Amino acid sequence: MGQPILRLRTTATKAALLTVPPGRHVIKFTNTSPLAFNLQLLSDTNDFMLVDEDQLLNKITSVP
């Protein structure tokens, strides 16, 4: 697993833009919150997937 490329720490509202080059990317999001959180992910591609690790491994091993 690589090193973090973007880290947000806040006690209020904060946003960040992560731009990646075209191609296949696997990005892991982690969160720590004592109360609640809201995470919005926006993508300009048609085949964006937000899945758990098991579904992801099944998908990427079945694609030629």
N, CA, C and O atoms as a printed pandas DataFrame, in Angstrom:
     atom_number atom_name residue_name chain_id  residue_number  x_coord  y_coord  z_coord
0              1         N          MET        A               1    0.855   -1.173    0.000
1              2        CA          MET        A               1    0.000    0.000    0.000
2              3         C          MET        A               1    0.892    1.225    0.000
3              4         O          MET        A               1    1.864    1.292    0.752
4              5         N          GLY        A               2    0.566    2.188   -0.837
5              6        CA          GLY        A               2    1.355    3.412   -0.938
6              7         C          GLY        A               2    1.091    4.379    0.201
7              8         O          GLY        A               2    0.288    4.113    1.095
8              9         N          GLN        A               3    1.770    5.480    0.149
9             10        CA          GLN        A               3    1.623    6.527    1.156
10            11         C          GLN        A               3    0.404    7.394    0.835
11            12         O          GLN        A               3   -0.005    7.467   -0.323
12            13         N          PRO        A               4   -0.181    8.051    1.838
13            14        CA          PRO        A               4   -1.316    8.952    1.585
14            15         C          PRO        A               4   -0.930   10.073    0.625
15            16         O          PRO        A               4    0.149   10.657    0.735
16            17         N          ILE        A               5   -1.829   10.367   -0.321
17            18        CA          ILE        A               5   -1.581   11.466   -1.252
18            19         C          ILE        A               5   -2.431   12.683   -0.927
19            20         O          ILE        A               5   -2.180   13.774   -1.439
20            21         N          LEU        A               6   -3.429   12.502   -0.084
21            22        CA          LEU        A               6   -4.280   13.615    0.317
22            23         C          LEU        A               6   -4.813   13.316    1.711
23            24         O          LEU        A               6   -5.327   12.227    1.967
24            25         N          ARG        A               7   -4.691   14.275    2.597
25            26        CA          ARG        A               7   -5.186   14.100    3.966
26            27         C          ARG        A               7   -5.941   15.359    4.369
27            28         O          ARG        A               7   -5.430   16.471    4.230
28            29         N          LEU        A               8   -7.152   15.178    4.867
29            30        CA          LEU        A               8   -7.962   16.289    5.366
30            31         C          LEU        A               8   -8.164   16.107    6.860
31            32         O          LEU        A               8   -8.561   15.036    7.318
32            33         N          ARG        A               9   -7.893   17.140    7.598
33            34        CA          ARG        A               9   -8.182   17.150    9.038
34            35         C          ARG        A               9   -8.970   18.413    9.318
35            36         O          ARG        A               9   -8.533   19.516    8.994
36            37         N          THR        A              10  -10.129   18.245    9.920
37            38        CA          THR        A              10  -10.982   19.397   10.145
38            39         C          THR        A              10  -11.897   19.157   11.338
39            40         O          THR        A              10  -12.147   18.017   11.729
40            41         N          THR        A              11  -12.388   20.243   11.904
41            42        CA          THR        A              11  -13.411   20.172   12.939
42            43         C          THR        A              11  -14.692   20.848   12.454
43            44         O          THR        A              11  -15.619   21.070   13.233
44            45         N          ALA        A              12  -14.736   21.167   11.187
45            46        CA          ALA        A              12  -15.908   21.829   10.610
46            47         C          ALA        A              12  -16.127   21.273    9.206
47            48         O          ALA        A              12  -16.175   20.057    9.019
48            49         N          THR        A              13  -16.259   22.147    8.234
49            50        CA          THR        A              13  -16.487   21.743    6.857
50            51         C          THR        A              13  -15.243   22.012    6.036
51            52         O          THR        A              13  -14.631   23.075    6.150
52            53         N          LYS        A              14  -14.873   21.056    5.217
53            54        CA          LYS        A              14  -13.693   21.207    4.388
54            55         C          LYS        A              14  -13.878   20.388    3.118
55            56         O          LYS        A              14  -14.553   19.359    3.128
56            57         N          ALA        A              15  -13.284   20.844    2.036
57            58        CA          ALA        A              15  -13.360   20.127    0.767
58            59         C          ALA        A              15  -11.982   20.075    0.138
59            60         O          ALA        A              15  -11.120   20.906    0.423
60            61         N          ALA        A              16  -11.788   19.092   -0.717
61            62        CA          ALA        A              16  -10.522   18.965   -1.437
62            63         C          ALA        A              16  -10.796   18.348   -2.797
63            64         O          ALA        A              16  -11.771   17.618   -2.978
64            65         N          LEU        A              17   -9.933   18.646   -3.739
65            66        CA          LEU        A              17  -10.026   18.112   -5.090
66            67         C          LEU        A              17   -8.826   17.211   -5.322
67            68         O          LEU        A              17   -7.681   17.630   -5.147
68            69         N          LEU        A              18   -9.087   15.990   -5.711
69            70        CA          LEU        A              18   -8.034   15.039   -6.035
70            71         C          LEU        A              18   -8.166   14.711   -7.512
71            72         O          LEU        A              18   -9.161   14.117   -7.929
72            73         N          THR        A              19   -7.182   15.086   -8.302
73            74        CA          THR        A              19   -7.197   14.843   -9.739
74            75         C          THR        A              19   -6.196   13.741  -10.058
75            76         O          THR        A              19   -5.026   13.832   -9.686
76            77         N          VAL        A              20   -6.653   12.708  -10.742
77            78        CA          VAL        A              20   -5.779   11.609  -11.142
78            79         C          VAL        A              20   -5.787   11.504  -12.662
79            80         O          VAL        A              20   -6.784   11.855  -13.293
80            81         N          PRO        A              21   -4.704   11.032  -13.260
81            82        CA          PRO        A              21   -4.652   10.898  -14.709
82            83         C          PRO        A              21   -5.609    9.802  -15.185
83            84         O          PRO        A              21   -6.024    8.960  -14.389
84            85         N          PRO        A              22   -5.962    9.803  -16.471
85            86        CA          PRO        A              22   -6.850    8.757  -16.991
86            87         C          PRO        A              22   -6.255    7.369  -16.776
87            88         O          PRO        A              22   -5.037    7.193  -16.797
88            89         N          GLY        A              23   -7.119    6.400  -16.573
89            90        CA          GLY        A              23   -6.680    5.024  -16.363
90            91         C          GLY        A              23   -7.371    4.415  -15.165
91            92         O          GLY        A              23   -8.270    5.013  -14.574
92            93         N          ARG        A              24   -6.944    3.227  -14.817
93            94        CA          ARG        A              24   -7.534    2.505  -13.684
94            95         C          ARG        A              24   -6.791    2.873  -12.407
95            96         O          ARG        A              24   -5.564    2.796  -12.349
96            97         N          HIS        A              25   -7.535    3.270  -11.393
97            98        CA          HIS        A              25   -6.951    3.644  -10.111
98            99         C          HIS        A              25   -7.752    3.004   -8.989
99           100         O          HIS        A              25   -8.974    2.891   -9.076
100          101         N          VAL        A              26   -7.067    2.590   -7.946
101          102        CA          VAL        A              26   -7.711    2.079   -6.740
102          103         C          VAL        A              26   -7.340    3.037   -5.621
103          104         O          VAL        A              26   -6.165    3.201   -5.293
104          105         N          ILE        A              27   -8.345    3.662   -5.043
105          106        CA          ILE        A              27   -8.132    4.658   -3.994
106          107         C          ILE        A              27   -8.865    4.190   -2.744
107          108         O          ILE        A              27  -10.032    3.805   -2.807
108          109         N          LYS        A              28   -8.185    4.225   -1.626
109          110        CA          LYS        A              28   -8.774    3.798   -0.360
110          111         C          LYS        A              28   -9.101    5.025    0.478
111          112         O          LYS        A              28   -8.234    5.859    0.739
112          113         N          PHE        A              29  -10.364    5.127    0.901
113          114        CA          PHE        A              29  -10.806    6.214    1.764
114          115         C          PHE        A              29  -10.952    5.673    3.180
115          116         O          PHE        A              29  -11.598    4.646    3.394
116          117         N          THR        A              30  -10.361    6.354    4.134
117          118        CA          THR        A              30  -10.539    5.994    5.539
118          119         C          THR        A              30  -11.064    7.208    6.286
119          120         O          THR        A              30  -10.806    8.350    5.906
120          121         N          ASN        A              31  -11.807    6.941    7.355
121          122        CA          ASN        A              31  -12.419    8.024    8.102
122          123         C          ASN        A              31  -12.428    7.685    9.588
123          124         O          ASN        A              31  -12.657    6.540    9.977
124          125         N          THR        A              32  -12.177    8.694   10.405
125          126        CA          THR        A              32  -12.312    8.573   11.847
126          127         C          THR        A              32  -13.157    9.742   12.322
127          128         O          THR        A              32  -12.822   10.904   12.093
128          129         N          SER        A              33  -14.256    9.417   12.987
129          130        CA          SER        A              33  -15.156   10.466   13.436
130          131         C          SER        A              33  -15.883   10.000   14.696
131          132         O          SER        A              33  -16.463    8.914   14.701
132          133         N          PRO        A              34  -15.861   10.802   15.765
133          134        CA          PRO        A              34  -16.561   10.395   16.985
134          135         C          PRO        A              34  -18.087   10.520   16.877
135          136         O          PRO        A              34  -18.808    9.855   17.620
136          137         N          LEU        A              35  -18.583   11.352   15.974
137          138        CA          LEU        A              35  -20.030   11.561   15.862
138          139         C          LEU        A              35  -20.565   11.076   14.524
139          140         O          LEU        A              35  -21.109    9.976   14.433
140          141         N          ALA        A              36  -20.416   11.879   13.500
141          142        CA          ALA        A              36  -20.941   11.531   12.186
142          143         C          ALA        A              36  -20.109   12.220   11.120
143          144         O          ALA        A              36  -19.321   13.118   11.414
144          145         N          PHE        A              37  -20.291   11.792    9.883
145          146        CA          PHE        A              37  -19.569   12.418    8.783
146          147         C          PHE        A              37  -20.396   12.317    7.515
147          148         O          PHE        A              37  -21.325   11.514    7.426
148          149         N          ASN        A              38  -20.054   13.128    6.550
149          150        CA          ASN        A              38  -20.681   13.111    5.238
150          151         C          ASN        A              38  -19.561   13.155    4.214
151          152         O          ASN        A              38  -18.732   14.064    4.231
152          153         N          LEU        A              39  -19.539   12.186    3.333
153          154        CA          LEU        A              39  -18.518   12.110    2.299
154          155         C          LEU        A              39  -19.207   12.108    0.951
155          156         O          LEU        A              39  -20.042   11.246    0.679
156          157         N          GLN        A              40  -18.866   13.066    0.107
157          158        CA          GLN        A              40  -19.406   13.127   -1.243
158          159         C          GLN        A              40  -18.277   12.886   -2.221
159          160         O          GLN        A              40  -17.248   13.560   -2.175
160          161         N          LEU        A              41  -18.473   11.917   -3.114
161          162        CA          LEU        A              41  -17.498   11.615   -4.152
162          163         C          LEU        A              41  -18.130   11.926   -5.496
163          164         O          LEU        A              41  -19.218   11.441   -5.808
164          165         N          LEU        A              42  -17.452   12.729   -6.281
165          166        CA          LEU        A              42  -17.947   13.101   -7.597
166          167         C          LEU        A              42  -16.942   12.653   -8.643
167          168         O          LEU        A              42  -15.733   12.776   -8.445
168          169         N          SER        A              43  -17.441   12.134   -9.753
169          170        CA          SER        A              43  -16.566   11.655  -10.817
170          171         C          SER        A              43  -17.149   12.070  -12.156
171          172         O          SER        A              43  -18.367   12.112  -12.327
172          173         N          ASP        A              44  -16.271   12.376  -13.107
173          174        CA          ASP        A              44  -16.750   12.739  -14.440
174          175         C          ASP        A              44  -16.643   11.560  -15.407
175          176         O          ASP        A              44  -16.620   11.765  -16.621
176          177         N          THR        A              45  -16.578   10.335  -14.894
177          178        CA          THR        A              45  -16.549    9.146  -15.743
178          179         C          THR        A              45  -17.864    8.396  -15.617
179          180         O          THR        A              45  -18.599    8.575  -14.646
180          181         N          ASN        A              46  -18.156    7.561  -16.596
181          182        CA          ASN        A              46  -19.383    6.767  -16.568
182          183         C          ASN        A              46  -19.209    5.459  -15.814
183          184         O          ASN        A              46  -20.198    4.868  -15.382
184          185         N          ASP        A              47  -17.982    4.995  -15.646
185          186        CA          ASP        A              47  -17.761    3.689  -15.029
186          187         C          ASP        A              47  -17.104    3.787  -13.653
187          188         O          ASP        A              47  -16.300    2.931  -13.284
188          189         N          PHE        A              48  -17.443    4.822  -12.903
189          190        CA          PHE        A              48  -16.930    4.998  -11.548
190          191         C          PHE        A              48  -17.569    3.964  -10.634
191          192         O          PHE        A              48  -18.787    3.786  -10.659
192          193         N          MET        A              49  -16.762    3.279   -9.826
193          194        CA          MET        A              49  -17.275    2.266   -8.904
194          195         C          MET        A              49  -16.877    2.621   -7.482
195          196         O          MET        A              49  -15.727    2.977   -7.225
196          197         N          LEU        A              50  -17.811    2.526   -6.575
197          198        CA          LEU        A              50  -17.546    2.676   -5.148
198          199         C          LEU        A              50  -18.022    1.384   -4.491
199          200         O          LEU        A              50  -19.213    1.208   -4.235
200          201         N          VAL        A              51  -17.073    0.480   -4.220
201          202        CA          VAL        A              51  -17.410   -0.853   -3.719
202          203         C          VAL        A              51  -16.481   -1.221   -2.574
203          204         O          VAL        A              51  -15.478   -0.553   -2.324
204          205         N          ASP        A              52  -16.837   -2.297   -1.884
205          206        CA          ASP        A              52  -15.944   -2.783   -0.830
206          207         C          ASP        A              52  -14.808   -3.597   -1.450
207          208         O          ASP        A              52  -14.802   -3.860   -2.652
208          209         N          GLU        A              53  -13.862   -3.984   -0.623
209          210        CA          GLU        A              53  -12.642   -4.629   -1.113
210          211         C          GLU        A              53  -12.922   -5.957   -1.817
211          212         O          GLU        A              53  -12.294   -6.256   -2.832
212          213         N          ASP        A              54  -13.848   -6.752   -1.299
213          214        CA          ASP        A              54  -14.148   -8.046   -1.914
214          215         C          ASP        A              54  -14.726   -7.883   -3.314
215          216         O          ASP        A              54  -14.318   -8.586   -4.238
216          217         N          GLN        A              55  -15.665   -6.970   -3.477
217          218        CA          GLN        A              55  -16.248   -6.731   -4.794
218          219         C          GLN        A              55  -15.208   -6.190   -5.760
219          220         O          GLN        A              55  -15.200   -6.557   -6.935
220          221         N          LEU        A              56  -14.336   -5.325   -5.278
221          222        CA          LEU        A              56  -13.290   -4.765   -6.128
222          223         C          LEU        A              56  -12.344   -5.854   -6.614
223          224         O          LEU        A              56  -12.016   -5.902   -7.799
224          225         N          LEU        A              57  -11.902   -6.727   -5.717
225          226        CA          LEU        A              57  -10.989   -7.798   -6.115
226          227         C          LEU        A              57  -11.640   -8.733   -7.122
227          228         O          LEU        A              57  -10.976   -9.179   -8.057
228          229         N          ASN        A              58  -12.921   -9.043   -6.956
229          230        CA          ASN        A              58  -13.627   -9.869   -7.940
230          231         C          ASN        A              58  -13.681   -9.186   -9.295
231          232         O          ASN        A              58  -13.501   -9.835  -10.326
232          233         N          LYS        A              59  -13.924   -7.892   -9.303
233          234        CA          LYS        A              59  -14.046   -7.143  -10.555
234          235         C          LYS        A              59  -12.706   -7.046  -11.285
235          236         O          LYS        A              59  -12.648   -7.292  -12.489
236          237         N          ILE        A              60  -11.631   -6.694  -10.579
237          238        CA          ILE        A              60  -10.359   -6.472  -11.279
238          239         C          ILE        A              60   -9.670   -7.783  -11.657
239          240         O          ILE        A              60   -8.837   -7.787  -12.563
240          241         N          THR        A              61   -9.989   -8.891  -10.993
241          242        CA          THR        A              61   -9.392  -10.162  -11.405
242          243         C          THR        A              61  -10.151  -10.796  -12.552
243          244         O          THR        A              61   -9.597  -11.648  -13.248
244          245         N          SER        A              62  -11.410  -10.409  -12.779
245          246        CA          SER        A              62  -12.189  -10.984  -13.876
246          247         C          SER        A              62  -12.061  -10.195  -15.170
247          248         O          SER        A              62  -12.458  -10.690  -16.225
248          249         N          VAL        A              63  -11.516   -8.980  -15.121
249          250        CA          VAL        A              63  -11.356   -8.159  -16.325
250          251         C          VAL        A              63  -10.054   -8.557  -17.006
251          252         O          VAL        A              63   -9.014   -8.612  -16.349
252          253         N          PRO        A              64  -10.085   -8.842  -18.338
253          254        CA          PRO        A              64   -8.848   -9.255  -19.033
254          255         C          PRO        A              64   -7.816   -8.161  -19.091
255          256         O          PRO        A              64   -6.733   -8.362  -19.641
